[in-house]
């Protein structure tokens, strides 16, 4: 039964009341009505998702109990904690009474109050069940928030570990294979020059030189994709302009970036642009790409659009890379990723990353996909 403030409700037969005695029954109804009014005040005064301190302060005022204390049962550590999360032992107070809140199968909490509250049986019959439901809801909500925070932290650690692995691999390629191939290239160039006039060996030496130069270029491009050195040295705008210059498709840029951004955010924005442009070349059969990156002051907005065949989506990708990897990266920073890709009408990929993202200082993110 729910009663809004200002309304009345028909009362059921009350346990323990002599309903044959009109006088006693009327007194009983007034008592229950008083507690219903009190419950109405609870819903009015205490805001939704109030902190434990707010709940305790409001109950002290509503019940006229300035020393009232609330305790929750911490089921993981098997102890009672007060509204500040400090371990407490309700029931030890000599001048107060403790009403235990819970079920037969589990503990929920406790209310420490003056003994006078127990003089009214409706405190136990009406108010305590309300507190049981409210405290259980509060505990479940706080547990859920804690688990989500742990999940967010875990995703950030995975993201940081992946980026560190990228940087390590890029350094190994640059200092190892790339250096050795560059050294070999010098010898092959000398050999090709010496054999340039040889009608039989000259063309073969020139072909080997061209293949080696192409392999080194491919290795450099792979290295840049793993961890673009320009991104770390000069920032997002310089890295995007350099990438657009190397792109095989005409790329129109609109960049409004007036400052360096936190490293994880710059990396996420760069990889969103790089992956979207790569998809435009490899899969979308596009002829042009438009790229827009704006620092709004509170967020970084990235929009990449192409004129390809469309049909891109995140959920339907066979491999958990590409757009799926971008989603993980953006959401780990508290951002959102949206893909609009109707058949035959190109693809627009939009990412919005908050500048107060957890990694930027050291959820809840969403994804939308429409065809």
N, C-alpha and C positions, 0 to 999 in steps of 0.2 A: 504494500500500500504506500503510495506517495502522496504527500500533501504539500501544495505550494503555500508559501506565506500568504496569509489573508484568506485562505479557503478553509472549509471545514470538511470533515469526512465522517461517514458513519463508522462507529467503533464496533469491533467484533466483541463477542462474549469474552470477558477478561478472565484469565486464569487466576484463581484465588479470590475472586470477588463474589460477594453474595448478591447476585443480580435480583434476588427476590426483594431485597431491601432497597427501595428507591433512594433513600438518603445516602447510604453507603455507595450505591452505584453512581450517583451523581458526583460524589466526592472523588470517586475513582476516575470518572471521565474527565473531571477537571484536571486531575493530576497528569493523566496521560496527555491531555490537550496541552498542558504546560510543557511537557517534554517534547511533544511534536513542534511546539513553537521554538523550543531550544534547538531542535534539529534543523528547523527552518533557518534559524540564525546561523547555524554552522555552514549551511550551503550558501548563505548570503555573504557572510563575513570572510570565510576562508576561500581564497582564489583557487582555481583549478591548478593542479601541479604545484601547490604551495610547498615551500621548503619545510622541513620538520620544525625549524625554529618558528616559522609563521604559524604553523598549526598549533604548536604548544602555546604561543602567546595569545592566539585567538580563543582557544579553549579556556585559558585562565580567565579571560575577560568574560566570556559567555557564561561560564559556570561559577563565576565569582570565587575562583580558587587561585589566589596569587602564587601559591607554591606548587601547583599541579605540575607533575613531571611525566613525560612520555618516554617510553623505551621500546625499541624494536629488537626482535630476536634476529641475530646474525646467524643464519643457518650454516654458512660455510665455516665460520670460526667457532660456532656453538657458544655464543655469549650474548648478553644483552648490551646494547649501546644506546646512549642518550641522543638527543637531537643534534649534537655536534659530532656524533660518531665515536664518542669516547666510551670505553668500556665502563659499564655501571652495574650495580647490584641492587635492583629494586627489591623492596621488602626489608631492607636493613634499617630504614628510618623508624625510629621508636615513636614519633609523634604523628605518624601518617599511616594510611592504609594502602595496600597494594591490591589492585584488581587485575588479575591475570587475563590476558586476551589471547585466545587461541581456540583450537579444536582438540578433540581427544587425540588425534593423530599427530599434531604438530603445534609448536609454539608460534605465536605471532608477535606479541609484545606485552606491555604492561602499562597501567596508568597508576601513578602514585598521587593520592589525594587525601583530603581530610576524611575522618570516619563519618561525618555527618551526611555525606552523599549516599551512603548505604542505607540511611534511614528511609529513603524513598526507593521502593522496590522497582520503580520504572527506570531508575538509573541502570540497573542490571538487565531488566527485561527489554528496554527500548534503546537506551543509549549505547550500552556495551556492544550489542550486535552491530550497530552502525560503525563503531570504532573498529570492530574486527574486520569488517569489509573494507573500510577506508585504509587501515594500516596494511592490510594484505595487498591492496591495489597499489599503494605507495611503494611497498617493498618490491613488488613485481616490476613496477615502472623503473625504479632505481637500478634493479638488477639488469633490466634490458638496456638501459643507458650505459651501464658499466660494460656490458658485453659488446655493445656497438663501439664504444671507445677503444676497447681492446682489439676489436677487429680492424678499426681504422689504423691503430698503431701498427698492427701486424702487416697490413697492406703497405704502409709507408716503409717499414723495414724491408719488405720484399722488393719494393721499388728502388730503394737506395742500394740494396745489395746488387740488383740487376745493373744499375748505372755504374757501380764500382767495377763490376765484371766487364762491362763495355769499355770503360776507361783502361782497364788492365790489358784487355785484348788489343785495343788500339795501340797502346804503347808497345806491346810485344810485336805487333805487325810492323810498326814504324821502325823500331830499333833492331828487329831481327830480319824477317823476310824482305821487307822493303829495302833496307840498307844493302843486303847481299845482292838483290836484283839490280839495284842502282850501280853497285860496284861492277857487276857483270856487264851491265849496259855499256860502261866505258870501254871495256875490252872489245865488246862486239862492234861498237862504233869504229874503233881503230881497225879492227879486222875488215869490216865492210869497206872502209876507205882504202885499205891496201888492195882489196880485191875488186874495186870498182871497175877497173878496166879489163878484168878477166871475163870473157864472154860466157863462160860456163859457171864459174863460182860466184861472180859478182852479183847476178840476180838472186841467187840462193842466199848469199850473205845479207843482201838488202831485205829479203823476206823475213829472215830470222830476226834482224834488227827491228823491223816493224812489229813483229809478233811480241818481242820482248818489251818494246815501248808500250804496246797495247796492254800487256799483262800488268805492267807497273801502273799504268793509268787506272786499270780496273781495281788494283789493290789499293791505290790511293782513294778511289771513290768508296770502296768498301770501308776503309779506315775512317773516312769522313762520316759515313753513315752510322758507324758504331759510336763515335764520340767526336763530333766536329770540333777541332781545335779552335776555330774562329769563334765559335759560340762562347767558349770560356774566356777567350782573350778580349773580344770586342763586343760581345753581346748579341741579342736576338736579331736586331735589325741588320747588322752586318752579315750574320750567318744566312738570313733569309735572302738578302740581296745577292750574295754569292751563289746560293743555291738556285735562284731564279736565272742567273747568268748561265749556269751549267745545264739548266733544264733543256730537254729536247723539244719542249712545247713552248710557244710564246706565253709568257706569264706576266700578267698585269698586277702590279703591287700597289696596295694602299696601306702604308705603315704609319701609325701615329704612336710612336714610342719615344718618350722624351727623357727616359732614365733607364738605368740598369735595373732589372727585376731580380728577385731571388732565383738562385740557380735552378732548383727543381721546377719552378714555373716556366723559366725560359726554356728548359729542356723539353717540358711537356708541350709547350706551344710550338717549338721547332719540329718535334716528331709528328705532331698532328699535321702540320703543313707538309712535311716530307712524305708521310704515308699517303695523304690525300693526293699529292702530285704524282707519286709513284703509281697509285691506282688509276689515275687519269690516263697515264701513259700505257700501262700494261693491260688494263681491263676495260676501261671505258671507251677506248678508241676516240678520245677527245682531240680537238684541234686547238683548244685554247683553255687557259686556266686563269681564274681571277682569285687573288689572295688578299685578304684584309685582316690586319692585326691591329687592335686598338687597346691602349691602356686607358681605361675610364677613370682611374683613380682608386676604384675599389675592386675592379675585376680586369682580367685580360680576356678580350673577346677575339676569337679566331674564326674566320669564315673562309672556307675554300670552296670555290664553285668551278665546275667544268661544263662543257657543252657536249658531253659524251652520251652514251646510250642509256645511262641510268641503270636502275635495277640493283644498286648496291644496298646492302643491309648488314647489320652487325650479327643478329641472331642466326642468320642462315649461312654464315661463313663456315666452311668445312674445317678449317684450321683455327686454333685459338691464338692466332697471331694477327698482324694487320690491324683492322679496325677493332677487333676484340682486345688486342693489346693496348690500343689507344684508350679504350673505355676504362680499362683497369688503371692506367696511368692517370687519367683525368679525374676519375672518381676518388682515387687515393688522395688527391689534393683537394677534395671537397667540391669538385666541379661537375659540370654536366656536359654530355655529348649527345648531339642530335644529328640524324642523317635523314635528309629528304632526297629521294632518288626515284622519281616516277619513271616508268619505262619510256625510253626515247626522249627524255627531256632533261638529261644531265643530272648531276649530283651536287648537292650542297651539304657540306659538313660544317657544323657549328659547334665550337667548344667555348665554354665560359668557365674560367678558373678564378676563384676569389683570391685576392692578394693577401688576405689574412689566413690563407690555408695553413694547416698544421706544419707542413714541411717548411713553409716560408718563415715561420717563427722559430723553427729549430734548426659520422654524421650525421651530409645527407644528400645525397646526390641522386640524380635521376638521369634516365636516358629516354629519349623519344625517337621513334623511327616510323616514318610514314612513307608509303609508296604512292 
